[in-house]
């Protein structure tokens, strides 16, 4: 068990950095305050300092969720093994389902679930103890405090992020450079004060807790903060006179402090359990008794500096080598971006209701606030044109607000001993600032609220899932003994290998795709021409294979066709989102070709949508084990399929060679196909009246005919628009 925990500790470090790197990288990367390598170098220094100075947080794993004096050495080892194994199963399940996770919540509730399972087994094996006394074994007060901290952090962080960003943008606006030269040093002084206090009293708390400086600041907090603000403001004022961008300096300092706090306080999430397991092993070895009770875990033990340094090195290596550590930031950046485009999340009834409520509140605000004040405030929030922006997802002002507000909130929580999570605080502050900065306009608000709700609900589901899985694993190990330990360990090893193979395969596929350079209008249009040919070839193949699979009731092939038609549809929809940026780059003499370009993209989208409306019902019909097509239905559909294949082969030939001389022949073939479809529908109506076919099969049959007709109609329109498009392009 100790060996398994050691291996999983290293794995946990890799996974933890990949999941939590967004906390301290997003603001700097989103604002492009410095090159990515510089940002990561600053974060790396913060990780090393935080890891080496981390010593006071390991008690969470040792005695934070249970009373170790109530458990024997073997009970504690099974408890810790259950936590580590459950973590692997939890991460695999959540990665498969695409749900967000929180390492802090996962650790705490895995500990709680495993502790409950082991406690139940210990109590039931002792006739003198009742289950009513389980409260003596479990630290329920700490668990409830963490739940309260989660709720508090979500609400408070979002509210504070919104208010601070609104005030900051009202002062500086998007054209902030002129007024920032006058007030920037004082404003950044507040930020620097919060960051310095945060770094010392949150990140370095374990090292400086017993120093004279720490005690003096703690006794004279208000005076210390005001003095620090004055000193920081004077220092930044002189830097500003030497043309140094203090905003970028501020952002890098905030990145350092958050990275330091991440390594110093969240390190327990990854190695706390294995270290506690090792300490338990050493206690039992020293006593020479495996039945020893583990009350010694409740005592403070200094952490091994070399062990902490090694953990910090692994975290830095992961940060620099893992592509996922950067790609995981995309969720937060996409939800807070000032730029419009295709949204990552969809729309829900709750998000729509919240947007409508916000619009009603805004209407009330417009009625009671004088128009002059409204106009003055509105002009402060007028965004810059795209060509004048700084190039990031948002500007340096918002990045500074994100870092400063998060630092202040976490510092206050530390001072009040509230168990807030850096993940929750950083994410929700970013969401609140993006709302106040009007990044959530009417075009995107519904989708971004859905995204925030998805992430937040994922945190709470993580707690429930972690508790349940750890509870089940704990019971399994306690009941099954050594055989269960080997079996569950083998299962987790297989899950790790499978997950790693999947990630490597996805990375290879991503690397194999050609890097798309920024294209001009001509390059984008040429690419569209190639995509039309490729899309029509795929549509032909998917349609033909779908019908054959329905006739043979081949569920496996139908599932594959649904997946491929889904991919085609989403690619087509993504192309529609790229229409407007492409059209904005058109020159005056390209307007006519742009008109046909829009038509081509729209027809492609409609074709893929009709194909999807064929493949999905076909798969659902066979997947639900409904009665297959009758012999007469198959014969009619085979004739229709042959006609469709003939039309599509002619269309593909025209598109491939840009020769549209036979375009009228396509029109004739289309009319003949429509007549054949009309006859097939009449035949089916007669079969329905004669009760010669099942209801489900009849509905599927008519659906295929209707969508086939729509697909061929749009295909002919596509060829026609492509023909005109190429003519105007040549002109």
Wavefront OBJ file of the C-alpha trace (Angstrom):
o trace
v 0.000 0.000 0.000
v 2.866 2.360 0.783
v 4.467 1.667 -2.610
v 1.155 2.277 -4.401
v 0.675 5.558 -2.516
v 4.208 6.689 -3.450
v 3.551 6.095 -7.156
v 0.155 7.792 -6.972
v 1.714 10.774 -5.152
v 3.950 11.499 -8.163
v 0.962 11.016 -10.472
v -1.074 13.360 -8.268
v 1.547 16.079 -8.584
v 1.370 15.913 -12.385
v -2.438 15.920 -12.402
v -2.645 18.679 -9.786
v -0.430 21.087 -11.709
v -2.293 20.355 -14.944
v -5.648 21.102 -13.308
v -4.705 24.007 -11.027
v -2.125 25.884 -13.122
v -4.957 28.045 -14.454
v -5.308 29.656 -11.006
v -1.999 31.502 -11.236
v -1.432 31.648 -15.005
v -4.749 32.887 -16.396
v -4.573 36.597 -15.574
v -1.059 37.020 -16.961
v -1.724 34.890 -20.054
v -5.173 36.387 -20.672
v -3.809 39.954 -20.652
v -0.527 39.064 -22.405
v 1.375 40.943 -19.719
v 4.569 39.138 -20.748
v 5.687 36.272 -22.997
v 4.398 32.885 -21.829
v 7.919 31.681 -20.962
v 8.477 34.699 -18.709
v 5.127 34.131 -16.980
v 5.946 30.461 -16.422
v 9.436 31.319 -15.112
v 7.929 33.693 -12.526
v 5.357 31.052 -11.576
v 8.115 28.438 -11.272
v 10.003 30.574 -8.749
v 6.793 30.978 -6.750
v 6.208 27.201 -6.823
v 9.705 26.428 -5.513
v 9.451 28.956 -2.682
v 5.947 27.823 -1.791
v 6.831 24.127 -1.861
v 9.945 24.476 0.306
v 8.132 26.622 2.885
v 5.068 24.366 3.007
v 4.813 22.651 6.361
v 1.651 23.694 8.161
v -0.955 22.175 5.842
v -0.106 18.467 6.108
v -2.268 18.083 9.230
v -5.342 18.113 6.946
v -4.382 14.635 5.718
v -3.032 13.474 9.092
v -5.943 14.391 11.341
v -8.115 16.989 9.628
v -11.113 14.753 8.824
v -10.851 11.937 11.388
v -9.526 11.153 14.883
v -6.380 9.033 14.325
v -6.264 7.777 17.939
v -9.383 5.687 17.187
v -7.711 3.730 14.377
v -5.003 1.082 14.277
v -2.027 1.150 11.889
v -3.698 -1.180 9.378
v -6.977 0.778 9.528
v -5.157 4.048 8.796
v -3.173 2.516 5.926
v -6.357 1.170 4.349
v -7.986 4.567 4.858
v -5.119 6.369 3.097
v -4.923 3.762 0.323
v -8.682 4.157 -0.235
v -8.247 7.923 -0.615
v -5.487 7.624 -3.213
v -7.205 4.872 -5.205
v -10.575 6.660 -5.078
v -8.899 9.829 -6.365
v -7.692 7.963 -9.461
v -11.124 6.462 -10.121
v -12.772 9.860 -9.547
v -10.459 11.680 -11.970
v -10.946 9.001 -14.621
v -14.743 9.154 -14.326
v -14.796 12.960 -14.439
v -12.362 13.165 -17.354
v -14.474 10.661 -19.279
v -17.641 12.669 -18.600
v -15.887 15.988 -19.283
v -16.762 17.441 -15.867
v -14.517 19.921 -14.008
v -12.859 18.815 -10.770
v -11.333 20.496 -7.738
v -8.339 18.780 -6.124
v -9.086 20.398 -2.750
v -12.682 19.164 -2.653
v -11.630 15.761 -4.001
v -9.047 15.283 -1.239
v -11.268 16.452 1.608
v -14.295 14.384 0.642
v -12.234 11.321 -0.280
v -10.764 11.530 3.221
v -14.234 11.922 4.706
v -15.737 9.050 2.679
v -12.872 6.658 3.410
v -12.907 7.623 7.105
v -16.653 6.904 7.369
v -16.225 3.522 5.657
v -13.307 2.449 7.866
v -15.078 3.775 10.992
v -18.191 1.718 10.240
v -16.085 -1.415 9.823
v -14.115 -0.742 13.013
v -17.299 -0.116 15.019
v -19.204 -3.115 13.654
v -16.255 -5.417 14.491
v -16.364 -4.293 18.117
v -19.532 -5.313 19.977
v -18.886 -2.817 22.770
v -19.172 0.197 20.450
v -22.373 1.492 18.838
v -22.675 3.241 15.468
v -24.070 6.215 17.355
v -20.508 6.913 18.501
v -19.222 7.401 14.940
v -19.008 11.119 15.714
v -15.986 10.355 17.884
v -14.197 8.942 14.851
v -15.089 11.634 12.276
v -14.264 15.354 12.360
v -17.696 16.503 11.139
v -17.125 20.103 12.255
v -14.239 20.523 9.801
v -16.259 18.999 6.955
v -19.183 21.389 7.524
v -16.777 24.346 7.716
v -15.342 23.411 4.316
v -18.833 23.134 2.797
v -19.689 26.571 4.190
v -16.395 27.888 2.795
v -17.279 26.616 -0.677
v -20.630 28.395 -0.688
v -19.140 31.563 0.773
v -16.238 31.651 -1.679
v -18.475 31.271 -4.731
v -20.865 34.077 -3.760
v -18.377 36.466 -2.137
v -15.708 36.158 -4.833
v -18.142 36.797 -7.672
v -19.672 39.800 -5.890
v -16.322 41.363 -4.973
v -14.892 40.776 -8.438
v -17.898 42.529 -9.977
v -17.785 45.560 -7.647
v -14.002 46.106 -7.805
v -13.954 45.797 -11.587
v -16.890 48.195 -11.994
v -15.211 50.830 -9.825
v -11.836 50.362 -11.535
v -13.278 50.608 -15.031
v -15.322 53.660 -14.054
v -12.099 55.364 -12.948
v -9.833 54.357 -15.826
v -12.138 53.304 -18.740
v -10.685 51.236 -21.598
v -8.543 54.184 -22.708
v -6.757 54.209 -19.402
v -3.222 55.341 -20.299
v -3.610 59.100 -19.701
v -5.378 58.942 -16.342
v -3.221 56.004 -15.289
v -0.122 58.206 -15.518
v -1.620 60.358 -12.742
v -3.344 57.813 -10.494
v -1.750 54.516 -11.511
v 0.950 54.441 -8.831
v -1.587 54.862 -6.012
v -4.016 52.348 -7.528
v -1.268 49.783 -8.184
v 0.060 50.537 -4.688
v -3.151 49.065 -3.269
v -2.675 46.021 -5.466
v 0.983 45.597 -4.482
v 0.077 45.926 -0.809
v -2.522 43.179 -1.117
v -0.147 40.945 -3.080
v 2.776 41.407 -0.668
v 0.552 40.791 2.349
v -0.950 37.779 0.600
v 2.481 36.322 -0.286
v 3.841 36.738 3.254
v 0.816 35.862 5.379
v -0.707 33.226 3.104
v 2.171 31.759 1.113
v 4.929 32.028 3.764
v 2.755 31.641 6.836
v 4.421 28.401 7.904
v 7.912 29.963 7.889
v 7.178 33.419 9.309
v 4.515 32.557 11.879
v 6.933 32.797 14.830
v 8.918 35.860 13.704
v 8.810 39.285 15.374
v 7.705 40.925 12.092
v 4.754 38.572 11.738
v 3.612 39.189 15.306
v 4.005 42.987 15.001
v 2.041 43.129 11.746
v -0.626 40.904 13.251
v -0.937 43.263 16.252
v -0.878 46.508 14.202
v -2.519 45.345 10.965
v -4.130 48.636 9.887
v -0.974 50.692 10.460
v 1.146 48.061 8.696
v -1.117 48.001 5.632
v -1.267 51.801 5.312
v 2.514 52.070 5.683
v 3.042 49.339 3.095
v 0.637 51.070 0.692
v 2.533 54.384 0.990
v 5.896 52.701 0.426
v 4.629 50.688 -2.550
v 2.990 53.756 -4.117
v 6.188 55.835 -3.844
v 8.252 52.980 -5.265
v 5.871 52.469 -8.207
v 5.661 56.225 -8.837
v 9.425 56.415 -9.402
v 9.351 53.299 -11.611
v 6.635 54.932 -13.669
v 8.814 58.013 -14.195
v 11.421 55.708 -15.784
v 8.819 54.501 -18.324
v 8.412 51.080 -16.664
v 4.968 49.537 -17.159
v 3.965 49.017 -13.544
v 0.774 47.231 -14.556
v 2.780 44.389 -16.087
v 5.075 44.367 -13.074
v 2.033 44.184 -10.834
v 0.575 41.259 -12.776
v 3.834 39.295 -12.640
v 4.068 39.927 -8.881
v 0.520 38.639 -8.464
v 1.338 35.565 -10.547
v 4.308 34.864 -8.262
v 2.246 35.208 -5.085
v -0.592 32.984 -6.319
v 1.886 30.329 -7.513
v 3.585 30.508 -4.099
v 0.265 30.084 -2.281
v -0.731 27.243 -4.629
v 2.436 25.268 -3.888
v 2.493 26.138 -0.189
v -1.136 25.423 0.622
v -2.396 22.992 -2.061
v 0.619 20.679 -1.946
v -1.226 18.663 0.690
v -3.815 17.753 -1.983
v -1.196 15.780 -3.886
v 1.347 14.400 -1.379
v -0.338 14.896 2.000
v -1.896 11.430 2.113
v 1.242 9.498 1.011
v 3.400 11.486 3.465
v 0.919 10.739 6.265
v 0.982 7.063 5.226
v 4.777 7.051 5.367
v 4.726 8.671 8.821
v 2.268 5.992 9.978
v 4.558 3.272 8.648
v 7.571 4.752 10.471
v 5.593 4.979 13.739
v 4.558 1.321 13.503
v 8.093 0.238 12.538
v 9.608 2.109 15.471
v 7.095 0.589 17.884
v 7.481 -2.885 16.330
v 3.722 -3.385 16.617
v 1.343 -3.320 13.608
v -1.686 -3.115 15.931
v -0.545 0.209 17.408
v -3.139 2.995 17.569
v -2.194 6.035 15.498
v -2.785 8.913 17.904
v 0.717 10.167 17.073
v -0.594 11.451 13.722
v -2.366 14.252 15.585
v 0.959 15.723 16.722
v 2.795 18.312 14.636
v 5.682 16.875 12.620
v 8.042 19.017 10.578
v 7.947 18.167 6.894
v 11.047 16.845 5.130
v 12.529 19.805 3.208
v 14.121 17.533 0.571
v 10.767 15.843 0.013
v 9.040 19.206 -0.414
v 11.779 20.421 -2.756
v 11.430 17.260 -4.853
v 7.679 17.824 -5.072
v 8.285 21.414 -6.198
v 10.695 20.245 -8.911
v 8.133 17.743 -10.235
v 5.502 20.495 -10.306
v 7.802 22.807 -12.282
v 8.688 20.072 -14.779
v 4.976 19.413 -15.280
v 4.280 23.110 -15.742
v 6.889 23.418 -18.506
v 6.311 20.109 -20.299
v 2.567 19.539 -20.071
v 0.487 21.104 -22.828
v -2.626 20.459 -20.773
v -1.380 22.807 -18.053
v -1.887 25.651 -20.537
v -4.890 24.268 -22.399
v -6.887 23.908 -19.153
v -6.863 27.710 -18.910
v -9.018 27.977 -22.016
v -12.288 27.386 -20.128
v -11.845 30.434 -17.893
v -10.372 32.576 -20.696
v -13.222 31.736 -23.078
v -15.813 32.633 -20.416
v -14.129 35.960 -19.617
v -12.931 37.024 -23.057
v -13.837 40.493 -24.297
v -14.062 39.140 -27.856
v -17.173 37.582 -29.354
v -17.234 34.315 -31.254
v -18.409 30.742 -30.934
v -19.220 30.004 -27.303
v -18.004 26.888 -25.522
v -21.293 26.212 -23.711
v -24.939 26.142 -24.721
v -28.067 27.742 -23.282
v -30.239 26.564 -20.383
v -33.571 27.672 -18.964
v -31.878 28.934 -15.784
v -29.297 31.021 -17.664
v -32.019 32.510 -19.873
v -34.108 33.380 -16.809
v -31.108 35.036 -15.119
v -30.382 37.135 -18.213
v -34.014 38.246 -18.408
v -33.943 39.146 -14.699
v -30.756 41.169 -15.246
v -32.389 43.003 -18.160
v -35.391 43.850 -15.987
v -33.086 45.194 -13.263
v -31.290 47.254 -15.895
v -34.625 48.684 -17.077
v -35.409 49.720 -13.494
v -31.931 51.307 -13.240
v -32.551 53.308 -16.424
v -35.810 54.659 -15.016
v -34.442 55.912 -11.692
v -30.931 57.123 -12.635
v -30.719 60.486 -14.464
v -29.790 60.222 -18.133
v -26.671 62.403 -17.752
v -25.207 60.080 -15.134
v -26.069 57.070 -17.297
v -24.287 58.614 -20.295
v -21.173 59.479 -18.279
v -20.956 55.962 -16.852
v -21.686 54.325 -20.206
v -18.831 56.153 -21.936
v -16.375 54.635 -19.430
v -17.352 51.147 -20.609
v -17.091 51.721 -24.368
v -14.694 49.035 -25.557
v -11.842 49.755 -27.939
v -12.071 48.808 -31.611
v -10.482 45.429 -32.339
v -7.439 46.960 -34.040
v -6.660 49.116 -30.930
v -6.850 46.331 -28.362
v -3.769 44.986 -26.631
v -4.191 41.537 -28.151
v -5.159 39.491 -25.086
v -8.513 38.145 -23.954
v -8.747 41.284 -21.799
v -6.584 44.250 -20.847
v -4.059 44.835 -18.050
v -6.552 46.677 -15.824
v -8.816 43.647 -15.553
v -5.879 41.278 -15.044
v -4.691 43.423 -12.127
v -8.201 43.476 -10.642
v -8.400 39.683 -10.869
v -5.094 39.125 -9.085
v -5.585 41.839 -6.474
v -9.137 40.892 -5.527
v -8.272 37.190 -5.314
v -5.235 37.958 -3.160
v -7.239 40.195 -0.791
v -10.066 37.683 -0.395
v -7.748 34.757 0.291
v -5.745 36.887 2.751
v -8.908 37.869 4.643
v -10.060 34.250 4.677
v -6.688 33.152 6.047
v -6.831 35.819 8.759
v -10.379 34.713 9.703
v -9.407 31.011 9.389
v -12.072 30.369 6.733
v -11.308 27.390 4.454
v -11.683 29.137 1.088
v -10.253 27.444 -2.006
v -7.857 29.314 -4.307
v -9.546 27.617 -7.271
v -12.991 28.914 -6.352
v -11.786 32.409 -5.525
v -9.661 32.900 -8.652
v -12.327 31.556 -11.012
v -15.293 33.421 -9.539
v -13.394 36.722 -9.260
v -12.534 36.391 -12.945
v -16.184 35.733 -13.811
v -17.377 38.698 -11.749
v -14.847 41.066 -13.321
v -15.811 39.931 -16.827
v -19.477 40.612 -16.035
v -18.708 44.116 -14.698
v -16.448 44.789 -17.685
v -19.406 44.084 -20.001
v -17.655 41.128 -21.585
v -20.971 39.355 -21.122
v -23.092 41.192 -23.668
v -26.520 40.156 -24.886
v -24.800 38.073 -27.570
v -22.885 35.921 -25.090
v -24.354 36.304 -21.562
v -26.643 33.248 -21.710
v -23.852 30.925 -22.834
v -21.293 32.230 -20.358
v -23.677 31.985 -17.411
v -24.286 28.378 -18.448
v -20.515 27.833 -18.447
v -20.109 29.285 -14.959
v -22.992 27.190 -13.632
v -21.469 24.074 -15.220
v -18.110 24.665 -13.540
v -19.615 25.548 -10.140
v -21.994 22.581 -10.163
v -19.030 20.400 -11.104
v -17.300 21.434 -7.866
v -20.258 20.329 -5.752
v -20.715 17.117 -7.716
v -17.004 16.460 -7.139
v -17.575 16.438 -3.377
v -20.479 13.992 -3.607
v -18.635 11.775 -6.089
v -15.412 11.793 -4.069
v -17.240 10.822 -0.858
v -19.202 8.034 -2.557
v -16.266 6.483 -4.429
v -13.911 6.647 -1.413
v -16.639 5.161 0.800
v -17.140 2.234 -1.598
v -13.394 1.671 -2.040
v -12.864 1.811 1.735
v -15.549 -0.804 2.369
v -14.117 -2.987 -0.414
v -10.604 -2.899 1.018
v -11.784 -3.518 4.582
v -13.998 -6.458 3.551
v -11.728 -7.933 0.870
v -8.370 -7.645 2.603
v -5.185 -8.129 0.588
v -6.967 -9.564 -2.457
v -9.153 -6.454 -2.696
v -6.108 -4.194 -2.290
v -4.337 -5.908 -5.195
v -7.480 -5.923 -7.361
v -8.374 -2.244 -6.850
v -4.722 -1.217 -7.300
v -4.619 -3.133 -10.605
v -7.859 -1.446 -11.683
v -6.437 2.008 -10.946
v -3.196 1.159 -12.753
v -5.238 0.154 -15.789
v -7.272 3.380 -15.585
v -4.082 5.462 -15.403
v -2.523 3.682 -18.387
v -5.714 3.929 -20.428
v -6.141 7.625 -19.630
v -2.516 8.341 -20.514
v -2.785 6.442 -23.816
v -5.917 8.420 -24.711
v -4.221 11.735 -23.936
v -1.132 10.759 -25.966
v -3.292 9.719 -28.902
v -5.208 13.011 -28.764
v -1.908 14.942 -28.570
v -0.528 13.066 -31.603
v -3.688 13.779 -33.581
v -3.509 17.435 -32.611
v 0.185 17.614 -33.569
v -0.527 15.892 -36.892
v -2.962 18.622 -37.884
v -1.314 21.366 -39.932
v -0.843 24.660 -38.142
v -3.291 27.150 -39.586
v -1.725 30.478 -40.271
v -3.711 33.684 -40.278
v -5.165 33.881 -43.771
v -6.262 36.763 -45.883
v -9.649 36.695 -47.599
v -8.305 34.813 -50.603
v -6.739 32.128 -48.429
v -9.925 31.632 -46.411
v -12.086 31.401 -49.533
v -9.704 28.944 -51.200
v -9.871 26.812 -48.064
v -13.668 26.941 -48.186
v -13.606 25.612 -51.767
v -11.520 22.635 -50.670
v -13.785 22.054 -47.660
v -16.883 21.988 -49.888
v -15.397 19.141 -51.941
v -14.319 17.240 -48.836
v -17.666 17.728 -47.061
v -19.721 16.507 -50.025
v -17.528 13.396 -50.375
v -18.028 12.580 -46.692
v -21.792 13.239 -46.897
v -22.066 10.775 -49.804
v -20.183 8.045 -47.951
v -22.008 8.524 -44.601
v -25.447 8.553 -46.245
v -24.761 5.355 -48.208
v -23.282 3.481 -45.219
v -26.155 4.601 -42.953
v -28.856 3.136 -45.175
v -26.969 -0.147 -45.617
v -26.462 -0.366 -41.838
v -30.205 0.221 -41.252
v -31.101 -2.526 -43.705
v -28.700 -4.935 -41.938
v -29.567 -3.554 -38.456
v -25.857 -2.974 -37.795
v -25.789 -0.963 -34.553
v -21.992 -0.573 -34.445
v -21.758 1.033 -37.901
v -24.726 3.304 -37.165
v -23.069 4.591 -34.001
v -19.945 5.366 -36.023
v -22.012 7.182 -38.676
v -23.722 9.301 -36.003
v -20.326 10.280 -34.636
v -18.986 11.213 -38.087
v -22.121 13.171 -39.048
v -21.894 14.998 -35.706
v -18.325 16.020 -36.478
v -19.338 17.257 -39.942
v -22.207 19.292 -38.504
v -20.104 20.961 -35.812
v -17.345 21.761 -38.301
v -19.956 23.357 -40.518
v -21.388 25.335 -37.626
v -17.894 26.516 -36.660
v -17.421 27.712 -40.249
v -20.587 29.832 -39.917
v -19.120 31.564 -36.854
v -16.065 32.460 -38.921
v -18.206 34.126 -41.603
v -18.345 37.580 -40.053
v -14.570 37.970 -39.424
v -13.963 36.828 -43.014
v -16.515 39.228 -44.473
v -15.046 42.113 -42.470
v -11.778 41.630 -44.365
v -13.444 41.774 -47.787
v -12.504 44.586 -50.101
v -15.086 46.594 -52.026
v -14.532 44.639 -55.243
v -15.064 41.335 -53.375
v -18.578 42.011 -52.079
v -20.280 39.971 -54.828
v -18.106 36.917 -54.205
v -18.672 37.386 -50.470
v -22.425 37.143 -51.049
v -22.056 33.724 -52.661
v -19.538 32.670 -50.033
v -22.229 33.197 -47.372
v -24.660 31.085 -49.410
v -22.162 28.261 -49.844
v -21.444 28.131 -46.110
v -25.162 28.198 -45.289
v -26.031 25.402 -47.730
v -23.197 23.256 -46.362
v -24.587 23.731 -42.860
v -28.094 22.717 -43.984
v -26.793 19.610 -45.769
v -24.891 18.392 -42.712
v -27.920 19.131 -40.519
v -30.190 17.003 -42.751
v -27.611 14.205 -42.721
v -27.562 14.334 -38.922
v -31.370 14.111 -38.892
v -31.020 10.861 -40.840
v -28.200 9.161 -38.942
v -29.478 9.893 -35.420
v -33.035 8.457 -35.876
v -31.567 5.428 -37.681
v -29.215 4.665 -34.778
v -31.899 5.289 -32.133
v -34.297 2.964 -33.989
v -31.828 0.062 -34.054
v -30.391 0.889 -30.606
v -33.884 0.607 -29.097
v -34.312 -2.814 -30.780
v -37.331 -1.708 -32.819
v -38.563 -3.790 -35.716
v -36.428 -3.406 -38.845
v -37.487 -2.259 -42.294
v -39.802 -4.457 -44.350
v -38.684 -5.949 -47.666
v -40.760 -3.414 -49.636
v -39.354 -0.459 -47.651
v -35.799 -1.663 -48.241
v -36.406 -2.004 -51.982
v -37.850 1.527 -52.230
v -35.017 3.024 -50.189
v -32.381 1.195 -52.230
v -33.744 2.795 -55.394
v -33.746 6.193 -53.711
v -30.205 5.570 -52.467
v -28.996 4.701 -55.975
v -30.497 7.936 -57.355
v -28.963 9.981 -54.542
v -25.565 8.348 -55.097
v -25.746 9.207 -58.818
v -26.565 12.855 -58.077
v -23.869 13.160 -55.421
v -21.243 11.527 -57.661
v -22.005 14.102 -60.388
v -21.884 16.928 -57.844
v -18.574 15.712 -56.419
v -17.130 15.465 -59.926
v -18.168 19.059 -60.694
v -16.758 20.398 -57.457
v -13.482 18.503 -57.838
v -12.834 19.742 -61.371
v -14.646 23.110 -61.142
v -16.541 22.143 -64.289
v -20.217 23.104 -64.067
v -21.197 22.496 -67.688
v -23.569 19.667 -66.649
v -25.308 21.645 -63.933
v -28.691 21.450 -65.696
v -28.430 17.673 -65.748
v -28.273 17.771 -61.940
v -31.557 19.674 -61.974
v -33.188 16.971 -64.111
v -31.865 14.186 -61.883
v -33.102 16.056 -58.817
v -36.641 16.328 -60.260
v -36.642 12.614 -61.090
v -35.533 11.828 -57.543
v -38.276 13.983 -56.059
v -40.857 12.119 -58.156
v -39.427 8.820 -56.902
v -39.622 10.042 -53.303
v -43.250 11.093 -53.817
v -44.067 7.611 -55.164
v -42.259 5.967 -52.255
v -44.306 8.018 -49.786
v -47.541 6.940 -51.553
v -46.480 3.300 -51.316
v -45.795 3.733 -47.624
v -49.185 5.341 -47.000
v -50.846 2.297 -48.591
v -48.759 -0.006 -46.388
v -49.794 1.999 -43.308
v -53.471 1.725 -44.246
v -53.033 -2.022 -44.771
v -51.150 -2.314 -41.450
v -48.252 -3.993 -43.236
v -45.531 -2.201 -41.240
v -44.856 -1.083 -37.671
v -45.398 2.519 -36.522
v -41.749 3.092 -35.567
v -40.462 1.724 -38.877
v -42.956 3.897 -40.798
v -41.846 7.047 -38.956
v -38.183 6.264 -39.633
v -38.894 5.508 -43.295
v -40.737 8.810 -43.835
v -38.034 10.716 -41.918
v -35.317 9.318 -44.194
v -37.265 10.287 -47.314
v -38.040 13.806 -46.072
v -34.478 14.577 -44.983
v -33.047 13.019 -48.159
v -35.191 15.368 -50.219
v -34.007 18.368 -48.161
v -30.380 17.254 -48.405
v -30.469 16.857 -52.209
v -32.279 20.179 -52.601
v -29.612 21.992 -50.593
v -26.862 20.122 -52.474
v -28.126 21.389 -55.808
v -28.336 24.929 -54.392
v -24.789 24.509 -53.087
v -23.474 23.608 -56.549
v -25.259 26.577 -58.065
v -23.853 29.027 -55.499
v -20.399 27.477 -55.781
v -20.558 27.993 -59.548
v -21.451 31.699 -59.186
v -18.933 32.056 -56.373
v -16.058 30.801 -58.534
v -17.153 32.996 -61.461
v -17.081 36.171 -59.358
v -13.871 35.088 -57.681
v -12.215 34.755 -61.095
v -13.449 38.208 -62.068
l 1 2 3 4 5 6 7 8 9 10 11 12 13 14 15 16 17 18 19 20 21 22 23 24 25 26 27 28 29 30 31 32 33 34 35 36 37 38 39 40 41 42 43 44 45 46 47 48 49 50 51 52 53 54 55 56 57 58 59 60 61 62 63 64 65 66 67 68 69 70 71 72 73 74 75 76 77 78 79 80 81 82 83 84 85 86 87 88 89 90 91 92 93 94 95 96 97 98 99 100 101 102 103 104 105 106 107 108 109 110 111 112 113 114 115 116 117 118 119 120 121 122 123 124 125 126 127 128 129 130 131 132 133 134 135 136 137 138 139 140 141 142 143 144 145 146 147 148 149 150 151 152 153 154 155 156 157 158 159 160 161 162 163 164 165 166 167 168 169 170 171 172 173 174 175 176 177 178 179 180 181 182 183 184 185 186 187 188 189 190 191 192 193 194 195 196 197 198 199 200 201 202 203 204 205 206 207 208 209 210 211 212 213 214 215 216 217 218 219 220 221 222 223 224 225 226 227 228 229 230 231 232 233 234 235 236 237 238 239 240 241 242 243 244 245 246 247 248 249 250 251 252 253 254 255 256 257 258 259 260 261 262 263 264 265 266 267 268 269 270 271 272 273 274 275 276 277 278 279 280 281 282 283 284 285 286 287 288 289 290 291 292 293 294 295 296 297 298 299 300 301 302 303 304 305 306 307 308 309 310 311 312 313 314 315 316 317 318 319 320 321 322 323 324 325 326 327 328 329 330 331 332 333 334 335 336 337 338 339 340 341 342 343 344 345 346 347 348 349 350 351 352 353 354 355 356 357 358 359 360 361 362 363 364 365 366 367 368 369 370 371 372 373 374 375 376 377 378 379 380 381 382 383 384 385 386 387 388 389 390 391 392 393 394 395 396 397 398 399 400 401 402 403 404 405 406 407 408 409 410 411 412 413 414 415 416 417 418 419 420 421 422 423 424 425 426 427 428 429 430 431 432 433 434 435 436 437 438 439 440 441 442 443 444 445 446 447 448 449 450 451 452 453 454 455 456 457 458 459 460 461 462 463 464 465 466 467 468 469 470 471 472 473 474 475 476 477 478 479 480 481 482 483 484 485 486 487 488 489 490 491 492 493 494 495 496 497 498 499 500 501 502 503 504 505 506 507 508 509 510 511 512 513 514 515 516 517 518 519 520 521 522 523 524 525 526 527 528 529 530 531 532 533 534 535 536 537 538 539 540 541 542 543 544 545 546 547 548 549 550 551 552 553 554 555 556 557 558 559 560 561 562 563 564 565 566 567 568 569 570 571 572 573 574 575 576 577 578 579 580 581 582 583 584 585 586 587 588 589 590 591 592 593 594 595 596 597 598 599 600 601 602 603 604 605 606 607 608 609 610 611 612 613 614 615 616 617 618 619 620 621 622 623 624 625 626 627 628 629 630 631 632 633 634 635 636 637 638 639 640 641 642 643 644 645 646 647 648 649 650 651 652 653 654 655 656 657 658 659 660 661 662 663 664 665 666 667 668 669 670 671 672 673 674 675 676 677 678 679 680 681 682 683 684 685 686 687 688 689 690 691 692 693 694 695 696 697 698 699 700 701 702 703 704 705 706 707 708 709 710 711 712 713 714 715 716 717 718 719 720 721 722 723 724 725 726 727 728 729 730 731
